[in-house]
Amino acid sequence: MTPCRYFGLTLLVEGRRIIVKRIAKRTEAPQSQIFSHLGYCIPVLYCTRLLLQKSTNRGGRITPGKGGRYRRIFQLGIREQFGGLTAREQRYAHHMARAAWFGARIILEQVSPESRPIFDFILELYRTCSGNWGTIAEQAGIEREQLQRFLTYAATFLSNVGNYYGSGDQKFTPDVEESSISAIPPYGLGFPSNTTQSSYYPGELISKEEIAMVSRVLEQNSIFPENTRVRKAKNKGDFEVLTASIQGDDDDSIRTFATPDQKGVIRLIRGDHSSALNNICSELTQVANFAANDTQVEFLQSYIESFETGSLDTYRESQRIWVRDKAPRVENIFGFVEPYRDPYGIRAEFEGLVAIADDKETQLLTRLVENSATFIRRLPWATAENDGRGPFEKSLFEPPDFASIHTLAYCSSIIFPGINLPNYNNIRQEDGFKNVIISNRMATESWAPQYPFIDPSEAETFTKHKFPAYYWWVVLHELLGHGTGQMIVETEEGKYNFDINNPPISPLTGQPITSWYKPGQTWNGQFADLATTVDECRAELVGAYLMDDLELLELFGFTNSSEISAEDLTFNVYQQLGVDGLRGLSNFNINTGKWGQAHSRAHFAILKCLLLDGNGVVTVVHDGPTQTLRVRVDRSKILTHGKPALGNMLLRLHMYRCTADASACRAYYEQLSTVDGEHLEWRETVLANKPPPFVFVHANTFLDGEKVVLKEYESTAEGVIQSWAERGV
């Protein structure tokens, strides 16, 4: 009998039997100890519920029974688009996709300590039975339904690249029968505590104040944080900043900084995620052989250098070059991109996206891009200066590259329908940016079950109008939401991008501004945990604010005489503002008082703004006993009360962002996103009506000699698992 210990459990493997005992201390063991006995142990399915720390339905934890048994599994089809590429482009896409999928192991290590072993466990189990799951069920005496529940869990895990939902950051577990395992934390992602954890801060328990202190030291020394993790040393006084890179450091080359109290040392240690980055760079090196132009070769070289050395200066340079790669047939996004999951808001999750442009769909977006300057002048901060844009908008809006693309590989914990990058505001202001709408991801919104928060008498019309309204709202969110705004900056000591002797007038106070970004300060660094949610909220508001503009809607093909009228589209957006605000409550943790998702917090804040300042344009009716919620929109008040309420909120967030006024922003935004009183009752009803989450299955590509072969998979749990197993990452 051989013991195998894993997170508070001892698995004793004897032949084909598994005996489970709980041990007092939480321990970590090499994954080889967990998997070395798979050959002996077909009933290993029952181990999974023990390995994954059962959670419950309170305080933001997920009950598998609440949608845990069933999932919405969608195939992100790509065959038509892939078939339209040349052989050279297909080879380029193949190696790029391989590089993207190798990033999964970085994400797993950024999610939780147990995610990588669970990932390997699922894939090893697949290999053990060669994907013939029925054989396992038969040999182990497991009912088919129990097997299917485990497979659903495995598919959900793989689609989220970890055991926490990409949207909401809440733990999920297999919905399999069990009687011997009780709930143990952590239940969600957040600052390290008794109930939440973050693998951006592994090892010894580290406080929020210590994280802030280390982050300030890095900022003061011009060290960017996106590709770092912070570990508190065992002596409790020192800290290690783990930097993602292939290259490592010996003791003599490690950079060190004293802590502000001079009692400890902060060490910069390279070599985090080195194995995965090495695999990524190996594929990127091959990609360069099939690049379409010198610009692509140039940014690929910068990617590789950045991943090898850990230099984010080099990565920033890659983004300047990437922006210049206009309208590529195969688009990509690589790197440590979005800081949504870092509770402090500055460290970013790795992301790899490879997608194929759809020229016909992109043409529909071009007209908006060409006319974007017109609508920027209609935003709330626009004044006569600066050619009608005002001082808090860029002098020149360079039309960005805006494409409709279909994803071939999207390695991320959450699959967004639209993206605007780079995130670095200085690059956006100096070099421009790109927008993409991920068409095959966007299409799933029209098929998916919805929250039942619209009155039944309006539900059919709401569903019919929802997709076009949502689509163009997202387009405006990406192009004019993330694409507008001028940061007021002291670029270096004594040099400003505004007239310091005659500062611009704030439309909030009617007085000259008194705050701006100082040398070395950034949006994420100053606003920390607020940065991502306020940025998303502002972008959502820009889209919603403009979605009643008749000239704009006519560009999209909606007039008062079209099948779906312009007024209908505007009405639907306000319905969605209400539904999304309620839906967001599912990602609020009542135990910690924290939001698990930046967009969810933004949506609730917008709903609360409309409820407080919209004079009845949106109302919410709640019936607790029947667990029903209804969003009602008064058409007659949209222009007279709804738009002014949204405009006031948008103007505030825009000004706080432009002028680095983090303290005023925090006071305003935290009040609007506070969940209390009846909102807590609404949350219970939202959870009771929550539809199952999305699960996506991607295609794979393989080399057959010099030819690239595409393989798509069924939109089933088995198809998701098979697709990941055949990636060989």
C-alpha positions in Angstrom: 0.0 0.0 0.0 1.5 3.3 -1.2 0.5 6.7 0.2 0.1 9.8 -2.0 -0.5 13.1 -0.2 -2.2 16.1 -1.8 -3.7 19.2 -0.1 -4.8 17.7 3.2 -5.6 14.2 1.9 -3.7 10.9 2.0 -4.6 8.6 -0.9 -3.6 5.0 -0.2 -3.5 3.0 -3.4 -3.8 -0.7 -3.1 -4.3 -2.5 -6.3 -7.5 -1.0 -7.7 -8.8 0.3 -4.4 -8.4 3.8 -3.1 -8.5 4.5 0.6 -8.8 8.2 1.6 -7.7 9.7 4.9 -7.7 13.3 5.9 -4.5 14.7 7.4 -4.2 17.7 9.6 -1.6 19.7 7.7 -2.1 21.0 4.2 0.9 19.8 2.2 2.1 19.9 -1.4 3.6 16.9 -3.1 5.2 16.6 -6.6 2.7 15.7 -9.2 4.6 12.5 -10.0 3.4 11.2 -6.6 -0.2 11.8 -7.5 -0.1 10.3 -11.0 2.4 7.4 -10.7 -0.4 5.1 -9.5 -2.8 5.7 -12.3 -1.9 2.5 -14.0 -3.0 0.6 -10.9 -6.1 2.6 -10.3 -9.0 2.8 -12.7 -11.5 4.1 -10.1 -9.4 7.2 -9.9 -12.5 9.2 -10.9 -13.6 9.2 -7.3 -10.3 10.8 -6.3 -11.2 14.0 -8.1 -13.8 15.1 -5.7 -11.3 14.6 -2.9 -8.5 16.4 -4.7 -10.5 19.5 -5.4 -11.7 20.7 -2.0 -15.5 20.7 -1.9 -17.2 24.1 -1.6 -20.7 25.2 -0.8 -23.3 27.8 -1.9 -22.7 30.7 0.5 -20.5 33.7 0.4 -19.8 33.5 -3.3 -18.8 29.8 -3.3 -20.1 27.6 -6.1 -22.5 24.7 -5.6 -21.9 22.2 -8.4 -25.7 21.5 -8.4 -26.3 25.1 -9.4 -25.5 24.5 -13.1 -22.6 22.3 -12.2 -24.1 19.3 -13.8 -24.7 20.9 -17.2 -22.7 23.4 -19.2 -23.2 25.4 -22.3 -20.5 24.0 -24.6 -19.8 25.9 -27.8 -17.6 25.0 -30.7 -15.5 28.0 -31.8 -15.7 27.0 -35.5 -12.8 28.1 -37.7 -12.7 25.7 -40.7 -14.0 28.2 -43.3 -11.6 30.9 -42.3 -8.6 28.6 -42.0 -9.3 27.2 -45.4 -9.1 30.7 -46.9 -5.5 31.1 -45.8 -2.5 30.3 -48.1 -0.2 27.4 -47.2 2.3 29.9 -45.8 -0.3 31.7 -43.7 -1.5 28.3 -42.4 2.0 27.4 -41.3 2.3 30.8 -39.6 -1.0 30.3 -37.8 -0.1 26.8 -36.7 3.1 27.7 -34.9 1.5 30.8 -33.4 -1.3 28.6 -32.1 1.1 26.1 -30.6 2.9 29.0 -28.9 -0.4 30.3 -27.5 -1.4 26.9 -26.0 1.9 26.4 -24.3 1.0 29.5 -22.3 -1.6 27.3 -20.5 1.0 26.1 -18.0 1.8 29.7 -17.0 -1.9 30.5 -16.5 -2.4 27.4 -14.4 0.4 28.5 -12.1 -1.1 31.9 -11.8 -4.5 30.6 -10.8 -3.9 28.2 -7.8 -1.3 25.8 -6.5 -3.5 22.8 -7.3 -4.4 23.8 -10.9 -1.4 22.4 -12.7 -1.6 19.0 -10.9 -5.3 18.8 -11.7 -4.6 19.7 -15.3 -2.1 16.9 -15.6 -4.4 14.5 -13.7 -7.2 15.0 -16.2 -5.0 14.6 -19.3 -3.2 11.6 -17.8 -6.6 10.0 -17.1 -7.5 10.6 -20.8 -4.3 9.0 -21.9 -4.9 6.0 -19.5 -8.2 5.1 -21.3 -7.3 6.6 -24.7 -10.4 8.7 -24.4 -12.7 5.6 -24.0 -14.5 6.9 -20.9 -17.1 4.1 -21.1 -14.4 1.6 -20.4 -13.4 3.4 -17.2 -17.0 3.6 -16.0 -17.6 -0.1 -16.7 -14.4 -1.3 -15.0 -14.8 0.9 -12.0 -18.5 0.2 -11.6 -19.4 3.9 -11.9 -22.8 5.0 -13.2 -22.8 6.8 -16.5 -24.3 9.9 -14.9 -21.5 10.1 -12.3 -18.9 9.8 -15.1 -20.6 12.5 -17.1 -20.6 14.8 -14.1 -16.8 14.3 -13.8 -16.3 14.9 -17.5 -18.3 18.1 -17.3 -16.1 19.2 -14.5 -13.0 18.4 -16.4 -14.2 20.3 -19.5 -15.1 23.3 -17.3 -11.7 23.2 -15.7 -9.9 23.1 -19.1 -12.0 25.8 -20.6 -11.3 28.1 -17.6 -7.6 27.0 -17.5 -7.9 26.3 -13.8 -10.3 25.4 -11.0 -11.7 28.9 -10.6 -14.2 30.5 -13.0 -12.5 32.9 -15.4 -15.5 35.2 -14.9 -16.1 35.6 -11.2 -12.9 33.9 -9.8 -15.0 31.5 -7.7 -13.9 27.9 -7.2 -15.9 25.1 -8.8 -15.8 21.4 -8.0 -17.1 18.2 -9.5 -20.8 17.6 -9.0 -20.3 14.0 -8.0 -21.7 12.1 -5.1 -19.7 12.2 -1.9 -20.2 11.9 1.8 -16.8 12.1 3.4 -15.3 15.4 2.3 -16.2 18.7 3.9 -15.8 22.2 2.6 -12.4 23.8 3.1 -11.0 27.1 1.8 -10.0 29.0 -0.2 -13.3 29.5 -2.0 -12.3 32.3 -4.3 -9.4 34.3 -5.6 -8.3 37.5 -3.8 -5.8 38.8 -1.4 -4.3 35.8 0.5 -6.4 35.1 3.6 -8.3 32.3 5.3 -11.0 32.2 2.6 -9.2 33.5 -0.6 -5.9 33.0 -2.3 -3.8 34.3 -5.1 -1.0 32.6 -6.8 0.4 36.0 -7.7 1.5 35.9 -4.1 2.6 32.3 -3.4 4.3 31.0 -0.3 4.1 32.6 3.1 1.0 34.7 3.9 1.5 38.2 2.7 -0.6 41.2 3.6 -2.2 43.8 1.3 0.0 46.4 2.9 3.2 44.4 2.2 2.1 43.9 -1.4 1.5 47.6 -1.8 4.9 48.3 -0.2 6.8 46.0 -2.6 4.8 47.4 -5.6 5.8 51.0 -4.6 9.5 50.1 -4.4 9.3 48.5 -7.9 7.6 51.6 -9.3 10.1 53.9 -7.7 12.9 51.9 -9.4 11.1 51.9 -12.8 10.4 48.1 -12.7 7.2 47.1 -14.4 5.1 44.5 -12.5 3.0 42.8 -15.1 5.1 39.6 -15.5 6.0 39.3 -11.8 4.7 37.5 -8.7 5.7 38.4 -5.1 6.7 35.8 -2.5 7.3 36.6 1.1 10.4 35.0 2.4 10.3 32.5 5.3 12.2 35.0 7.5 9.1 37.2 7.3 11.1 40.3 6.6 12.4 39.8 3.0 10.5 39.5 -0.2 11.2 37.9 -3.6 9.9 39.3 -6.8 9.6 36.4 -9.3 10.0 37.6 -12.8 8.8 35.5 -15.8 11.7 34.6 -18.0 13.7 31.8 -19.5 16.9 33.1 -18.2 17.6 32.8 -14.4 19.8 34.5 -12.0 22.6 33.3 -9.8 23.2 34.8 -6.3 25.7 37.4 -7.7 23.3 38.8 -10.4 20.2 39.1 -8.3 19.1 42.8 -8.0 18.1 43.9 -4.5 16.4 46.8 -2.9 16.0 47.7 0.8 12.4 47.9 2.2 11.4 51.4 3.2 11.9 50.5 6.9 15.4 49.3 6.1 14.7 46.0 8.0 14.3 43.8 4.9 15.4 43.2 1.4 13.4 42.9 -1.9 15.1 40.5 -4.4 14.4 40.4 -8.1 14.7 36.8 -9.2 14.3 35.8 -12.8 13.3 32.4 -14.1 9.6 32.1 -13.2 7.6 30.1 -15.7 10.9 29.3 -17.6 9.9 25.9 -19.0 6.6 27.2 -20.5 8.3 30.3 -21.9 11.0 28.2 -23.5 8.3 26.1 -25.3 6.6 29.3 -26.4 9.8 30.8 -27.8 10.7 27.6 -29.6 7.4 27.9 -31.6 7.8 31.7 -32.1 11.2 31.1 -33.6 9.6 28.8 -36.2 6.8 31.3 -36.7 9.3 33.9 -38.0 10.1 31.7 -41.0 6.5 32.2 -42.2 5.9 35.8 -41.4 4.2 37.9 -44.0 6.4 41.0 -43.6 9.3 42.5 -41.7 7.1 44.1 -39.1 5.9 40.7 -38.0 9.5 39.4 -37.8 10.4 42.4 -35.7 7.6 42.0 -33.1 8.3 38.2 -33.0 11.9 38.9 -32.2 10.9 41.3 -29.5 8.4 38.8 -28.0 11.2 36.2 -27.8 13.7 38.6 -26.3 11.2 39.7 -23.7 10.3 36.2 -22.7 13.9 35.2 -22.6 15.1 38.0 -20.5 12.0 39.1 -18.6 12.4 42.7 -19.9 9.0 44.5 -20.1 10.8 47.5 -21.8 11.4 45.1 -24.7 7.8 43.8 -24.5 6.5 47.4 -24.7 8.6 47.9 -27.8 7.0 44.8 -29.2 3.6 46.4 -28.7 4.6 49.5 -30.6 5.7 47.4 -33.5 2.6 45.2 -33.3 0.3 48.2 -33.6 2.0 48.9 -37.0 1.2 45.5 -38.4 -2.0 46.7 -40.0 -4.8 44.3 -41.1 -2.9 41.1 -40.9 -4.5 37.9 -42.2 -3.5 36.2 -39.0 -3.8 38.3 -35.9 -2.2 37.6 -32.5 -2.0 38.8 -28.9 0.8 37.5 -26.7 2.2 38.3 -23.3 1.2 39.2 -19.7 -1.7 41.3 -20.7 -4.7 41.7 -18.4 -4.4 42.4 -14.6 -8.0 41.4 -13.8 -7.1 38.5 -11.5 -4.5 40.2 -9.5 -6.3 41.5 -6.4 -3.9 44.4 -6.3 -4.6 45.1 -9.9 -1.2 45.4 -11.6 0.1 41.8 -12.2 -1.2 40.3 -15.4 -2.3 36.9 -16.6 -0.5 35.4 -19.6 -2.6 35.4 -22.7 -2.2 33.9 -26.1 -4.6 34.6 -29.0 -4.3 33.6 -32.6 -7.1 34.5 -35.0 -8.0 34.8 -38.6 -9.4 38.0 -40.1 -12.7 38.1 -41.8 -12.5 40.8 -44.5 -16.2 40.9 -45.2 -17.1 41.4 -41.6 -14.3 43.9 -41.1 -15.7 46.1 -43.9 -18.8 46.7 -41.7 -16.6 48.2 -39.0 -14.6 50.4 -41.3 -17.3 53.0 -41.7 -17.5 53.5 -38.0 -13.7 53.9 -37.7 -13.7 56.5 -40.6 -16.4 58.5 -38.8 -15.2 58.1 -35.3 -14.0 61.7 -34.9 -17.6 62.9 -35.3 -18.9 60.9 -32.4 -15.9 61.6 -30.1 -17.0 65.3 -30.3 -20.3 64.2 -28.8 -18.9 62.7 -25.6 -19.6 64.5 -22.3 -16.1 66.0 -21.9 -16.0 67.5 -25.4 -15.7 71.3 -25.5 -14.7 73.9 -28.1 -10.9 73.6 -27.6 -8.9 71.0 -29.5 -11.1 71.1 -32.6 -14.2 70.3 -30.5 -12.7 67.5 -28.6 -11.7 69.4 -25.5 -8.5 69.3 -23.5 -9.1 65.8 -22.1 -9.1 64.1 -25.5 -6.2 63.4 -27.8 -5.5 66.1 -30.4 -5.5 63.5 -33.2 -7.5 60.4 -33.2 -5.5 58.1 -35.5 -8.0 55.6 -37.0 -7.0 52.3 -35.5 -6.8 48.9 -37.0 -10.3 47.4 -36.3 -10.9 43.9 -37.5 -13.5 41.2 -37.1 -11.6 38.0 -36.4 -12.3 34.3 -35.7 -10.2 32.7 -33.0 -8.1 29.6 -33.8 -6.4 29.5 -30.4 -7.4 31.6 -27.4 -5.5 30.5 -24.4 -6.9 32.5 -21.5 -9.0 32.0 -18.4 -11.8 34.0 -20.0 -12.7 34.3 -23.7 -13.6 38.0 -24.4 -15.9 38.9 -27.3 -13.8 42.1 -28.0 -10.4 43.4 -27.2 -8.6 46.8 -27.4 -4.8 46.8 -26.9 -2.1 47.7 -26.0 -3.0 48.5 -22.4 -0.1 51.0 -22.0 -1.6 54.5 -22.3 1.7 56.1 -23.5 1.8 53.7 -26.4 -1.9 54.2 -27.2 -1.4 58.0 -27.2 1.9 58.0 -29.2 1.6 55.0 -31.5 -2.1 54.0 -31.5 -3.9 50.8 -30.7 -5.8 47.9 -32.3 -9.4 46.7 -31.8 -10.7 43.3 -32.6 -14.2 41.8 -32.4 -13.9 38.0 -32.0 -16.8 37.0 -34.2 -17.1 33.3 -33.4 -17.0 34.1 -29.7 -19.5 36.9 -30.1 -22.0 34.6 -32.0 -22.4 32.4 -28.9 -24.2 35.2 -27.2 -27.2 34.8 -29.5 -27.5 31.0 -28.8 -26.9 31.0 -25.0 -29.7 30.8 -22.4 -30.3 34.1 -20.6 -31.1 35.2 -17.1 -35.0 35.5 -16.9 -35.1 39.1 -15.8 -37.2 40.6 -18.6 -41.0 40.5 -18.3 -42.4 37.5 -20.2 -44.5 39.9 -22.4 -41.2 41.5 -23.6 -38.9 38.4 -23.5 -39.3 37.3 -27.2 -38.6 40.8 -28.5 -35.7 41.3 -26.1 -34.1 38.1 -27.3 -34.6 39.1 -31.0 -33.0 42.5 -30.5 -30.3 41.5 -28.0 -27.6 40.3 -30.3 -27.4 43.3 -32.7 -27.7 45.7 -29.8 -25.0 43.8 -27.9 -22.7 43.5 -30.9 -22.6 47.3 -31.6 -22.4 48.1 -28.0 -19.3 46.0 -27.7 -17.9 47.6 -30.9 -18.3 51.1 -29.4 -16.9 49.9 -26.1 -13.7 48.8 -27.8 -13.2 51.6 -30.3 -14.4 54.7 -28.5 -14.6 53.4 -24.9 -11.0 52.1 -24.6 -9.8 54.3 -27.5 -10.5 57.7 -26.2 -9.1 60.0 -23.5 -5.9 62.0 -22.9 -3.9 61.3 -19.8 -2.6 64.5 -18.2 1.1 63.7 -17.5 4.3 65.2 -16.3 6.4 63.1 -18.6 9.7 63.9 -16.8 10.6 66.4 -14.2 9.6 69.8 -15.4 8.1 68.6 -18.7 4.3 68.3 -19.2 1.9 67.4 -22.0 -0.2 70.4 -21.0 0.4 74.0 -20.1 1.5 73.9 -16.5 1.0 77.7 -16.3 -2.5 77.5 -17.6 -3.9 74.1 -16.7 -7.0 72.9 -18.4 -10.4 73.5 -16.7 -12.1 70.5 -15.1 -15.7 70.2 -16.2 -16.5 68.7 -12.8 -15.3 71.7 -10.8 -15.1 74.6 -13.2 -11.6 75.2 -11.9 -8.1 74.4 -13.2 -7.0 70.8 -12.6 -4.8 70.2 -9.6 -3.7 66.6 -10.1 -1.9 64.7 -12.9 0.4 61.7 -13.5 3.9 62.3 -12.1 7.0 60.9 -13.8 7.0 57.1 -13.6 3.3 56.9 -12.5 0.9 54.8 -14.5 -2.9 54.3 -14.6 -2.7 50.8 -13.1 -0.1 51.8 -10.5 -2.1 54.8 -9.2 -5.6 53.2 -9.2 -4.4 49.7 -8.3 -7.4 47.4 -7.8 -9.8 50.0 -9.2 -8.0 50.4 -12.5 -9.5 47.5 -14.5 -13.1 47.8 -13.3 -13.2 51.6 -13.7 -11.6 51.3 -17.2 -14.2 48.7 -18.2 -17.0 50.7 -16.6 -16.0 53.8 -18.5 -15.8 51.9 -21.8 -19.3 50.4 -21.2 -20.6 53.8 -20.5 -19.2 55.3 -23.7 -20.9 52.6 -25.7 -24.3 52.9 -23.9 -24.1 56.7 -24.0 -23.8 56.7 -27.8 -26.3 54.0 -28.5 -29.2 56.5 -28.9 -27.3 58.6 -31.6 -29.5 58.3 -34.7 -26.7 59.2 -37.1 -24.4 56.6 -35.5 -27.1 53.9 -35.5 -27.8 54.7 -39.2 -24.2 53.8 -39.9 -25.0 50.3 -38.5 -28.1 50.0 -40.6 -30.7 50.9 -38.0 -33.2 53.7 -38.8 -36.8 54.3 -37.7 -38.0 52.3 -40.6 -35.6 49.3 -40.4 -36.9 45.9 -39.2 -35.3 46.5 -35.8 -35.7 50.3 -35.4 -33.0 52.6 -34.0 -35.3 53.3 -31.0 -35.8 49.6 -30.4 -32.0 49.1 -30.3 -31.6 51.9 -27.8 -34.4 50.5 -25.6 -32.8 47.0 -25.7 -29.4 48.5 -24.5 -31.1 49.9 -21.5 -32.8 46.6 -20.8 -29.3 45.0 -21.0 -27.9 47.6 -18.6 -30.5 46.4 -16.1 -30.0 42.7 -16.7 -26.2 42.9 -16.7 -26.2 44.9 -13.5 -28.3 42.2 -11.8 -26.2 39.4 -13.3 -23.1 41.0 -12.0 -24.2 40.3 -8.4 -23.4 36.6 -8.9 -19.8 37.6 -8.8 -20.0 39.5 -5.5 -18.7 37.6 -2.5 -20.7 38.5 0.6 -18.1 37.1 3.0 -15.2 39.2 1.8 -17.2 42.1 0.5 -15.2 41.8 -2.7 -16.1 41.6 -6.4 -14.7 38.6 -8.3 -14.9 40.2 -11.8 -14.1 43.7 -13.0 -16.9 43.8 -15.6 -19.5 42.6 -13.1 -18.7 45.3 -10.7 -18.9 47.9 -13.5 -22.3 46.6 -14.6 -23.7 46.8 -11.1 -22.3 50.3 -10.6 -24.0 51.4 -13.9 -27.3 49.9 -12.8 -27.1 51.6 -9.4 -26.4 54.9 -11.1 -29.5 54.6 -13.2 -31.6 53.6 -10.2 -30.3 56.5 -8.1 -30.1 59.2 -10.8 -32.3 58.1 -13.6 -35.7 59.2 -12.2 -37.3 55.8 -13.0 -35.9 55.2 -16.4 -34.9 51.8 -15.1 -36.6 50.0 -12.2 -36.1 46.6 -10.7 -39.1 44.6 -9.3 -38.2 41.7 -6.9 -40.4 38.9 -5.6 -38.4 37.0 -3.0 -40.8 34.1 -2.3 -41.0 33.2 -6.0 -37.3 34.2 -6.7 -38.1 36.4 -9.6 -36.5 39.7 -10.7 -37.8 42.0 -13.4 -36.1 44.8 -15.2 -38.4 47.5 -16.5 -37.4 50.4 -18.8 -39.4 53.5 -19.4 -38.9 54.4 -23.0 -40.1 58.0 -22.5 -37.3 58.7 -20.0 -34.3 57.3 -21.9 -33.3 60.6 -23.5 -34.5 62.9 -20.8 -33.2 61.0 -17.7 -31.2 57.9 -18.7 -28.7 59.5 -21.0 -27.9 62.4 -18.6 -27.4 59.9 -15.7 -25.0 57.9 -17.8 -23.3 61.0 -19.1 -22.7 62.3 -15.6 -21.2 59.0 -14.4 -19.1 58.8 -17.6 -17.7 62.3 -17.2 -16.7 61.7 -13.6 -14.8 58.4 -14.4 -13.2 60.0 -17.4 -11.9 63.0 -15.4 -10.7 60.9 -12.5 -8.8 58.7 -15.0 -7.3 61.6 -17.0 -6.1 63.5 -14.0 -4.9 60.6 -11.8 -7.4 61.5 -9.1 -7.5 58.1 -7.5 -8.8 59.2 -4.1 -11.9 60.9 -5.6 -12.5 58.0 -7.9 -12.3 55.5 -5.1 -14.8 57.4 -2.9 -17.3 57.8 -5.8 -16.9 54.3 -7.4 -16.9 52.3 -4.1 -20.1 53.9 -3.1 -21.8 53.1 -6.4 -20.6 49.5 -6.3 -21.5 48.8 -2.7 -23.8 45.8 -2.3 -26.1 46.1 0.7 -29.8 46.0 1.8 -32.1 44.8 -0.9 -29.2 44.2 -3.3 -28.2 41.3 -1.1 -31.7 39.9 -1.5 -31.5 40.4 -5.2 -28.2 38.5 -5.2 -29.9 35.4 -3.8 -32.4 35.4 -6.5 -29.7 36.0 -9.2 -27.9 32.9 -7.9 -31.1 30.9 -7.9 -31.6 31.8 -11.6 -28.0 31.6 -12.8 -27.7 29.8 -16.1 -24.8 27.4 -16.6 -21.5 29.0 -17.5 -19.9 29.0 -21.0 -17.5 26.2 -22.0 -15.6 26.6 -25.3 -14.0 24.0 -27.5 -11.2 25.1 -29.9 -9.8 23.4 -33.0 -6.2 22.1 -33.2 -3.7 22.2 -36.0 -1.2 19.5 -36.8 1.7 19.1 -39.3 1.4 16.4 -41.9 4.8 16.8 -43.6 4.8 20.4 -44.8 1.0 20.6 -44.8 -1.1 21.9 -41.9 -4.2 19.9 -41.0 -7.0 21.4 -39.0 -9.1 19.3 -36.6 -12.3 20.4 -35.0 -14.0 18.7 -32.0 -17.5 18.0 -31.0 -19.2 20.5 -28.6 -19.3 18.0 -25.8 -17.3 17.6 -22.6 -15.5 14.7 -24.2 -14.6 16.9 -27.2 -13.2 19.6 -24.9 -11.0 17.1 -23.1 -9.8 15.4 -26.3 -8.9 18.8 -27.8 -6.6 19.6 -24.8 -5.1 16.1 -24.7 -4.2 16.3 -28.3 -2.5 19.6 -27.9 0.3 18.0 -26.0 1.1 20.9 -23.8 
